[in-house]
Amino acid sequence: MNAAKHPLLPLFPVDSLSKVNLNIAFTFKQERDAVIPDHIDFNYDVAYKSVREKPTVDRTSVITRNIITKGLLYFYDYDDPFILPYFEYDNDFDDYRKMSFIPYNNFFWNNIFTLRHTEKQKENLRFFSGSGHLINFREGNYGKDFLKINQGTDSTFSKFYEWYYTFWSSYKRIRLNRNLSQNEVYPQEKINNSIQSNLYRLKVQILLDVIPLGDTVHCSSYTVFDAAKTIFHLPEEPYTTPFLNIYFDICEIERRKMETEIGLKPRTVARVDSIYKQTVENMETVTRQYLKEVQLGKNENSMRKWNEYVIKNLNIDNLSGEYGFTVNPKAGETVRAKECYKQVLKINPEFEAARKALGGI
């Protein structure tokens, strides 16, 4: 049949669907004097018409593909529901984005044997692992890396795959994404007539994935910068980037404290839940203190104080070194000069002797 009404939507507004055929079959079973769902067969096929901005020699601007999908939804462990990951989702995101955002949980898939791979499926996985891409199918493949695709200059794809969640990493630093409307710089007159606290809001969350199995509870946690709920309508200053990163690092420190406490015995779901909620409160308290003291990064002494706190706990210096950040613009030239001088000495140690021989210039 060609369904006039269906729940499917094209990927992009310029695309369209036709010849939509749906086949949905529900199977129930009797258990404990009740009829409960056993499984759902969900099959559909559709003609998908895609339109791209820039056609190439081997790809026209309009392409129609026949897509066939077969799915099976199987119900099991009715009395033991999953614990949804602790995280506040943006309700405007579709289900696929919400599901794909959660990092691959190796512990879960290695210990849940309800759905086993056939030999053919294992063979296919090995093929894609070596010759293709396995998306969100291993540890470390999440966040911005999850939907990372190479579509050249196709702005339609680049816009669709904009990602709002950045996972904390010791070897990556964050910057403001000015392409987001909530980070648009307001005119100076509007800034002057606004309460400063209404011009910016930083949002970081701790994502906690809890898997109870037998007499143990396995936990995986991540510190996530939530760009969807962050706003920043002020112009960037030389201290803005270290200001953001120290804030992010402070949240990561709280997550590590949480993991240490969760690791203590006994580990139960109720205890983990209590520790998580307390950690969120602690994170809000310490970040509120940070924001009050540093004044968006303008207070140099406070910035250096909190930077030392991060160095002590994470061994990351956001005010100098490889990141090249500076707090005070006027003092910044001195800081940068010292860093450049250190780099010169690494390249040519004899430079110091030559400098002194020339009178210390």
ABEGO torsion letter per residue (X at the ends): XBBABBABBBABAABBBBGBBBBBBBBBBBBGGBBBBABBBBBBBBBBBBBBABBBAABBABBBBBBBBBBBBBBBGAABBBBBBBBBBBAABBAAAAAAABBBBAAAAAABAABBBBAAAAAAAAAAAAABBBBGABBGBBEAAAABBBAEABAAAAAAABBABBBBBAABBBBBBAABAAABBBBAAAAAABBAAAABBBBBBBBBBBBBBEABBBBBBBBBBBAAABBBABBBBAAAAAAAAAAAAAAAAAAAAAAAAAABOBBBAAAAAAAAAAAAAAAAAAAAAAAAAAGGGABAAAAAAAAAAAAAAAGBBAABEAAGBBABAAAAAAAAAAAAAAAAAAABAAAAAAAAAAGGX
